[in-house]
Amino acid sequence: MTALPPPAKVKLGLVIDLDICVGCHACAVACKEWNDGGDFGPLLDDDPYGAEPHGVWFNRVHSYAVEPALGIGNTGCEKASAARGINASASAPADSPTSNPGLTVHFPRSCLHCETPDCVTVCPTGASYKRAEDGIVLVDADKCIGCQLCAWACPYGAREFSAKRGTMQKCTLCVDRIYNETLDEADRQPACVMACPTRARHFGDLGDPASAVSQQVAARGGYALEPELGYQPVNRYLPPRPRRAGTAVAAVTAPADEAFDANQLPTPLRWLDRLLSR
Amino acid sequence: MKPSFSVIVFTVLAGAGYGLWAWLGLALGMGVYATGISALMLPLAVGFVLAGAGLLASTAHLGKPWRAWRGLTQWKSSWLSREAVLALASFVPALMLAAMRHLARDTLAVRGTGLLLAMLALATIYCTARIYSSLKPIDAWRLPQVVAGYLLLGLASGAVWLWQCLSINLRDRMDTIAPVTHAGWLTGLALLVLLAGLVKRSYWRQLDAINARPAVADAGAATGLDRFGVVRPLEAPASEPAYLMREMGYVLARRHRQPLRRLAMTASFVLPLFAAGVAALVPAAEAWLAPLALLSVMGGLFMERWLFFAEARHRVAAYFPAA
């Protein structure tokens, strides 16, 4: 049924740490590999060995440049933030990521397993559904007619249509791994979480405030994507931590009366000073 | 949004077909429709072909067309499912009316079935509009003119089809409808086309206003990183555009919108309005004015519907580098 189940106690989802994700795409590759052979595969490619290969991935890693609010005039940022009612320069304390020249943020994007997703309710067939017991949003490939309305209804781009299969495909939160009793208990995690070499991805119950993932979210100020759209995403992103601001750090940490000009030092001592100032 | 040919054919043809059935049913229900068997059967059959062809075209958009029947099951939550159920349900009173073609027009059975047909046909067009207007990630389709526009465009094109059907039918028997009433119908048709055109113009104006504002759905808002500064996409996840950008990153129409809009406006509204107006004054010219209006409105609506899809921006494009 495409009617949404009553709000579940258990809200399984992912917490993705944008601070330590290095953009290696291992999560995307591991996802593709597992799901190609899992219960919801295959994840077919169109023209895989041709000039323009493309196909279905449940998980994709984007890279963004974040140019700070402070610095070269803050008009651009204020414009962008004012549109959403966020005052970027005011909300950025001196040690926030904005006090450095800029950030590169790698941003893995997959299904957020929303609590009130439109992708489920727009489905005319009942193929798209949200599990009552743990909130995972799935597509029943045997019922899907491939009308693609669910992909249109998702602002997060979580769903990809396979022209070769004729049905919609999406992240399953590796439902065929996390309850899989033939796997070691330690391996009952989504493939993307298992593969991440920097442990930037975490899986757990975001409906339980005592769970490790919920506590991480509370401690790091984890946020949902575009909550104003009203879909109540379950997944959370942990924002980048404050970065060191280059030479500005020395000025902040050294007492003012001990300030000295490092450039006056002989070269080896200058290197030592830079090393210790890190 | 990618303007998919099958969906354009579906919305234009089905809109006209159900619009035609809505007018036919309403006129029958109110007891003001022309007499004679062919006056009933021709618009019924034309509506049958238009609606049927539209529905068949819509299944061409599906990845698994032979499973289309499953789309009838989720009417409790899905506008697409509601549309499918009502679209098929409309065929029941239409076929019943065909079966009752020998009955007198003022019998309760004919009038009641006519009203039922009108209600189901109108509800079908409304549901088609709601499929699009309920999609929150597409700002252009959230405008109130989308539902009003679909209803008016369906009714206007259906009315032009009915005009064509009746003008064929009545060519030899003009006396069955009094000239004043005939001119009155045509004036009503002209006003309907005018209203539909005004709503479409107001849609395009508001769409331009939306597009002129700084984009709400930029990469910063989409990723939630705008709290740290201005966010600029550096790299897309893959070298080749995948499904999302192929389906939702369509930019061609927004580059050429003005000439296309003028063409769609002229063909869909200006020319049919002119034709109906002249025909009301010069009934003799009706024989060629009606088909002219019909060809013009259908061609114009194909363009209008192509623009409806191609001009609409989906929020998901914000995650990707600009094309």
Contacts between the chains, C-beta under 8 A, distances in Angstrom:
chain1	res1	chain2	res2	distance
A	1	B	74	7.3
A	1	B	76	8.0
A	2	B	74	4.5
A	2	B	76	7.8
A	2	B	77	4.8
A	2	B	78	5.9
A	3	B	76	5.8
A	3	B	77	5.2
A	4	B	77	8.0
A	18	B	225	7.7
A	25	B	237	7.8
A	28	B	237	7.2
A	52	B	240	4.7
A	53	B	240	6.2
A	54	B	238	6.7
A	54	B	240	4.4
A	54	B	241	6.9
A	54	B	242	4.6
A	54	B	243	7.5
A	54	B	246	8.0
A	55	B	242	7.2
A	56	B	242	7.9
A	56	B	243	7.1
A	57	B	237	7.4
A	57	B	238	7.5
A	57	B	242	7.2
A	60	B	237	3.6
A	60	B	238	7.1
A	60	B	242	7.9
A	61	B	237	5.4
A	62	B	223	7.8
A	62	B	233	6.6
A	62	B	235	7.0
A	62	B	236	6.8
A	62	B	237	5.6
A	62	B	319	5.8
A	62	B	320	7.7
A	63	B	233	7.6
A	63	B	234	4.4
A	63	B	235	4.2
A	64	B	219	6.1
A	64	B	223	6.3
A	64	B	225	6.3
A	64	B	231	5.1
A	64	B	232	6.5
A	64	B	233	5.8
A	64	B	234	5.9
A	65	B	231	7.4
A	65	B	232	4.7
A	65	B	234	5.0
A	66	B	225	5.4
A	66	B	228	5.0
A	66	B	229	4.7
A	66	B	230	7.1
A	66	B	231	5.4
A	66	B	232	7.8
A	67	B	229	5.0
A	67	B	230	4.6
A	67	B	232	6.8
A	68	B	228	7.1
A	68	B	229	4.5
A	69	B	228	7.4
A	69	B	229	4.9
A	69	B	230	7.8
A	76	B	230	4.8
A	77	B	226	7.8
A	77	B	229	5.1
A	77	B	230	4.7
A	79	B	214	5.8
A	80	B	214	7.3
A	80	B	218	6.2
A	80	B	220	5.0
A	80	B	221	7.7
A	80	B	226	5.4
A	80	B	230	5.4
A	80	B	231	7.4
A	81	B	220	7.4
A	81	B	226	5.3
A	81	B	227	7.2
A	83	B	213	7.8
A	83	B	214	5.2
A	83	B	215	7.8
A	83	B	216	5.6
A	83	B	218	7.9
A	83	B	221	7.3
A	84	B	216	7.1
A	84	B	221	5.5
A	84	B	226	6.5
A	86	B	226	6.2
A	86	B	227	5.6
A	88	B	226	6.7
A	88	B	227	5.9
A	88	B	228	7.1
A	88	B	229	6.4
A	91	B	227	6.4
A	92	B	227	7.8
A	92	B	228	7.3
A	96	B	228	7.3
A	97	B	228	5.0
A	98	B	228	5.5
A	98	B	229	5.7
A	102	B	229	7.3
A	103	B	228	6.5
A	103	B	229	7.5
A	104	B	234	6.8
A	105	B	223	7.5
A	105	B	225	5.9
A	105	B	231	7.9
A	107	B	223	5.5
A	107	B	225	7.7
A	109	B	237	7.5
A	109	B	319	6.4
A	118	B	134	7.6
A	118	B	135	7.5
A	118	B	136	6.4
A	120	B	77	7.9
A	121	B	77	4.3
A	121	B	78	6.5
A	122	B	77	7.7
A	122	B	78	5.4
A	122	B	79	7.1
A	122	B	80	6.6
A	122	B	131	7.9
A	122	B	134	7.0
A	122	B	135	7.6
A	123	B	74	6.2
A	123	B	77	7.9
A	123	B	78	5.9
A	124	B	70	7.4
A	124	B	71	3.9
A	124	B	72	7.7
A	124	B	73	7.4
A	124	B	74	5.2
A	124	B	78	4.6
A	124	B	80	4.2
A	124	B	81	3.7
A	124	B	84	6.4
A	125	B	67	7.3
A	125	B	70	3.9
A	125	B	71	5.6
A	125	B	73	6.3
A	125	B	74	6.3
A	125	B	81	7.7
A	126	B	70	7.2
A	126	B	73	5.7
A	126	B	74	5.3
A	127	B	70	7.4
A	143	B	67	7.4
A	143	B	70	5.8
A	144	B	63	7.4
A	144	B	64	6.8
A	144	B	67	7.8
A	145	B	62	4.9
A	145	B	63	6.8
A	145	B	64	4.9
A	145	B	65	7.6
A	145	B	67	4.5
A	145	B	68	5.9
A	145	B	70	5.7
A	145	B	71	5.9
A	146	B	62	5.0
A	146	B	63	2.1
A	146	B	64	5.0
A	147	B	61	6.8
A	147	B	62	5.5
A	147	B	63	7.8
A	147	B	71	7.0
A	147	B	80	6.6
A	148	B	61	7.8
A	148	B	63	7.6
A	148	B	247	7.1
A	149	B	78	7.9
A	149	B	80	5.6
A	149	B	131	7.0
A	151	B	243	7.5
A	151	B	244	7.6
A	151	B	247	6.8
A	152	B	1	7.3
A	152	B	135	5.4
A	152	B	137	7.2
A	152	B	138	7.1
A	152	B	247	8.0
A	152	B	248	7.6
A	152	B	314	7.1
A	153	B	134	7.9
A	153	B	135	5.4
A	153	B	136	7.4
A	153	B	137	6.8
A	154	B	137	6.8
A	154	B	316	7.3
A	155	B	136	6.9
A	155	B	137	3.8
A	155	B	217	7.7
A	155	B	222	7.9
A	155	B	314	7.9
A	155	B	315	4.4
A	155	B	316	6.2
A	156	B	316	7.0
A	157	B	244	4.8
A	157	B	248	8.0
A	157	B	316	3.9
A	157	B	319	6.1
A	160	B	242	6.8
A	160	B	243	4.5
A	160	B	244	6.8
A	161	B	63	6.8
A	161	B	243	5.3
A	161	B	247	7.3
A	162	B	63	7.7
A	163	B	63	7.1
A	165	B	63	7.2
A	166	B	62	7.7
A	166	B	63	3.1
A	166	B	64	4.7
A	167	B	63	5.6
A	167	B	64	6.5
A	168	B	63	7.9
A	223	B	224	5.2
A	224	B	224	7.8
A	225	B	222	7.1
A	225	B	223	7.2
A	225	B	224	5.6
A	226	B	221	6.7
A	226	B	222	6.6
A	226	B	224	7.3
A	226	B	315	7.9
A	229	B	136	5.9
A	229	B	137	7.6
A	230	B	136	7.6
A	237	B	223	7.9
A	237	B	224	6.3
A	239	B	224	7.8
A	239	B	225	7.8
A	239	B	227	7.4
A	239	B	228	7.4
A	240	B	228	6.8
